[in-house]
Amino acid sequence: MCVRSQPQTTNHRPPTMIRVHDRTFRPFIRKEEIEEMVQNIADAVNRDFSGRELTLVVILRGAMVFASDLMRRLNMPVTVEVLRASSYRDQMSSPGTVSLDDVVPDIVGRHVLIVEDIVDSGTTMRELIKHFSSYEPASLNVVALLSKPELHQGRIQIDYVGREIAPDFVVGYGMDYAGQGRNLDSIWIVDESNT
């Protein structure tokens, strides 16, 4: 038996609002804009690390989508390590304490690029940089798709950033709210007027 799907209509319009758990989100950064941001970051990394092997340390879980798209655009040999790090107290705010996996990737003498989805207060990133610096990498750089400079507590090292945004909560493209929304191919911003 052959099953045929109905042809897709071309009149499909993306939603203007979505609901994730108890919050409403509106469109913020379109898929095409994200692709351009990732390509611009990849171009800069390719230029800066030309001829060198690079170790990506991907911070789980939020950065996995970004890291996957980024690494496919890199021209040099790439090794991938993953690390779970967290500083979220509830679903939307950080208490200031950082939890890291016990597993330490082998980074001694390597060029390391920490890949993060978003830098909020910078507490997690500051702890990651301190942690990895003690293992004597050849170089240690940070890439974040998004950064919220208004929330940064002190100076934060971010060598490559896709876009700086306001302190509003976002979901999609790997970033979640209460475990959901990571699979969205665009980024959505919380709409407090509808929540």
C-alpha positions as CSV (number, residue, x, y, z in Angstrom):
1,M,0.0,0.0,0.0
2,C,1.3,3.4,-0.9
3,V,0.6,6.4,1.3
4,R,0.7,9.8,-0.3
5,S,0.9,13.0,1.6
6,Q,-1.2,16.0,0.7
7,P,0.7,18.7,-1.0
8,Q,1.8,21.5,1.2
9,T,0.2,24.9,0.7
10,T,2.4,27.8,0.1
11,N,0.2,30.1,2.2
12,H,1.7,28.9,5.4
13,R,2.5,31.8,7.7
14,P,4.7,31.4,10.8
15,P,2.9,31.9,14.1
16,T,3.0,35.4,15.7
17,M,3.0,33.9,19.2
18,I,3.8,30.5,20.7
19,R,3.1,29.1,24.2
20,V,5.8,27.2,26.1
21,H,4.5,25.9,29.4
22,D,3.0,29.0,31.2
23,R,4.7,31.6,29.1
24,T,3.9,33.3,25.8
25,F,6.7,34.1,23.3
26,R,6.8,36.2,20.2
27,P,9.2,36.0,17.2
28,F,12.6,37.6,17.9
29,I,15.4,36.3,15.6
30,R,14.4,34.5,12.4
31,K,16.1,31.3,11.2
32,E,17.8,33.2,8.3
33,E,19.3,35.7,10.7
34,I,20.6,33.0,12.9
35,E,22.3,31.3,9.9
36,E,23.9,34.6,9.0
37,M,25.1,35.1,12.6
38,V,26.6,31.6,12.7
39,Q,28.3,32.1,9.3
40,N,29.9,35.4,10.5
41,I,31.2,33.7,13.6
42,A,32.6,30.8,11.6
43,D,34.3,33.2,9.2
44,A,36.1,34.9,12.1
45,V,37.1,31.6,13.8
46,N,38.3,30.2,10.4
47,R,40.4,33.4,10.0
48,D,41.8,33.4,13.6
49,F,42.6,29.7,13.8
50,S,43.7,29.0,10.2
51,G,46.1,26.1,10.0
52,R,45.5,25.0,13.7
53,E,43.5,22.2,15.2
54,L,40.7,23.4,17.4
55,T,38.9,21.8,20.3
56,L,35.3,22.9,20.8
57,V,34.0,22.5,24.4
58,V,30.3,22.5,23.9
59,I,28.3,23.5,27.0
60,L,25.3,21.2,27.3
61,R,22.5,21.4,26.7
62,G,21.7,24.8,25.2
63,A,24.7,25.2,23.0
64,M,24.4,21.8,21.1
65,V,22.3,23.2,18.2
66,F,24.6,26.2,17.8
67,A,27.7,24.1,18.1
68,S,26.5,21.6,15.5
69,D,25.8,24.4,12.9
70,L,29.1,26.2,13.8
71,M,31.4,23.2,13.5
72,R,30.1,22.3,10.0
73,R,31.2,25.7,8.9
74,L,34.8,25.4,10.3
75,N,37.6,24.7,7.9
76,M,40.2,23.3,10.3
77,P,40.4,19.9,12.1
78,V,38.0,20.0,15.0
79,T,37.8,17.9,18.1
80,V,34.5,18.1,20.1
81,E,34.2,17.8,23.9
82,V,31.0,18.3,25.9
83,L,30.5,19.6,29.4
84,R,27.4,20.1,31.4
85,A,27.4,23.4,33.3
86,S,24.5,25.1,34.9
87,S,23.7,28.1,37.1
88,Y,19.9,28.3,36.7
89,R,17.9,28.3,39.9
90,D,14.5,28.0,38.3
91,Q,13.6,28.1,34.7
92,M,14.5,31.7,34.0
93,S,17.0,33.1,36.5
94,S,20.5,32.3,37.9
95,P,21.3,32.1,41.6
96,G,25.0,32.7,41.1
97,T,26.3,29.2,42.0
98,V,27.7,27.1,39.1
99,S,27.6,23.4,38.8
100,L,30.1,21.7,36.5
101,D,30.5,18.1,35.4
102,D,33.3,16.2,37.1
103,V,34.7,15.1,33.7
104,V,37.4,17.3,32.4
105,P,38.2,17.2,28.7
106,D,41.8,16.7,27.7
107,I,42.8,20.3,26.7
108,V,46.4,20.6,27.8
109,G,48.3,22.4,25.0
110,R,45.2,22.6,22.7
111,H,43.5,25.6,21.2
112,V,40.2,25.6,23.0
113,L,36.9,27.4,22.0
114,I,34.2,27.2,24.6
115,V,30.8,27.2,22.8
116,E,27.9,28.7,24.7
117,D,24.4,29.5,23.6
118,I,23.8,32.6,25.7
119,V,25.8,34.6,28.3
120,D,23.4,36.1,30.9
121,S,25.1,37.2,34.1
122,G,28.4,35.7,33.0
123,T,28.8,33.7,36.3
124,T,28.9,30.3,34.5
125,M,31.3,31.6,31.8
126,R,33.7,33.2,34.4
127,E,33.8,29.8,36.2
128,L,34.4,27.9,33.0
129,I,37.3,30.1,32.0
130,K,38.8,29.8,35.4
131,H,38.3,26.0,35.4
132,F,39.8,25.5,31.9
133,S,42.6,27.9,32.3
134,S,44.1,25.7,35.0
135,Y,44.5,22.9,32.5
136,E,47.0,25.0,30.5
137,P,45.5,25.1,27.0
138,A,47.5,26.7,24.2
139,S,44.7,29.3,23.9
140,L,41.3,29.7,25.4
141,N,38.5,31.6,23.6
142,V,34.8,31.9,24.1
143,V,32.0,32.0,21.5
144,A,28.4,32.8,22.4
145,L,25.5,33.0,20.0
146,L,23.8,35.6,22.3
147,S,25.0,37.9,25.1
148,K,23.0,40.0,27.5
149,P,25.6,42.7,28.5
150,E,23.1,44.5,30.8
151,L,23.1,41.4,33.0
152,H,26.8,40.9,33.1
153,Q,28.3,41.0,36.5
154,G,31.7,42.4,35.8
155,R,33.9,42.0,32.7
156,I,33.2,38.8,30.8
157,Q,35.5,37.4,28.1
158,I,33.5,36.7,25.0
159,D,35.8,36.6,21.9
160,Y,33.0,35.9,19.4
161,V,29.4,36.8,19.8
162,G,26.5,36.6,17.3
163,R,24.4,39.3,18.8
164,E,24.0,41.3,22.0
165,I,20.4,41.4,23.3
166,A,18.4,43.0,26.0
167,P,17.9,41.1,29.3
168,D,14.6,39.5,28.2
169,F,14.2,35.7,28.3
170,V,14.5,33.8,25.0
171,V,13.8,30.3,23.8
172,G,14.5,28.3,20.7
173,Y,17.6,27.2,18.7
174,G,18.8,25.0,21.6
175,M,17.7,27.3,24.4
176,D,14.8,26.1,26.5
177,Y,12.2,27.1,29.0
178,A,11.5,24.3,31.5
179,G,13.0,21.8,29.2
180,Q,11.0,22.7,26.1
181,G,11.5,24.9,23.0
182,R,15.1,23.7,22.1
183,N,13.8,22.3,18.8
184,L,12.5,25.7,17.5
185,D,14.6,26.8,14.5
186,S,14.2,30.4,15.3
187,I,14.6,32.4,18.6
188,W,11.5,33.7,20.4
189,I,11.4,36.3,23.2
190,V,9.1,36.2,26.2
191,D,6.0,38.5,25.8
192,E,5.2,39.6,29.3
193,S,2.1,41.4,28.1
194,N,0.5,38.0,27.2
195,T,1.8,35.9,30.1
